[in-house]
């Protein structure tokens, strides 16, 4: 009985260590996802800026404003 209890305690400790490692990896993954989201937002606003610049440069400022209204 004592040996079975010792074996269970060792397994619980091992599982505890594995779970701790996984939670550490989740934090790293969340940081990477946040960086990706920031990069995607930068790409989106760069695209909007490029479209805006094209509209102003090709159509002229007054025509661009008339299109928006």
PyMOL commands that set and color helices and strands:
alter all, ss='L'
color gray80, all
select helices_A, chain A and resi 2-59+61-68
alter helices_A, ss='H'
color red, helices_A
deselect
rebuild
show_as cartoon
